[in-house]
Amino acid sequence: MKRATVYFDEDLHRALKVKAAEAASSVSDLVNDAVRQSFAEDLEDLEAFRDRENEPTVDFEEFLKKLKEDGKL
């Protein structure tokens, strides 16, 4: 393990301490789990971008114009 100093808003820190106590865990464990989950979500997002990188692009203004012409806006 590596030690780091992290500064939390007072309310957020209080909430973390309460959640850690309720979960019989530590604030460090909660933060590590949250960071891991965030990185896992980032990986999923990057994979989704990679899967769709060859899809054709649509100009936003043209898309809105088409929706208006079709009576959907």
Order of alpha helices (4+ residues) and beta strands (2+ residues): alpha-alpha-alpha
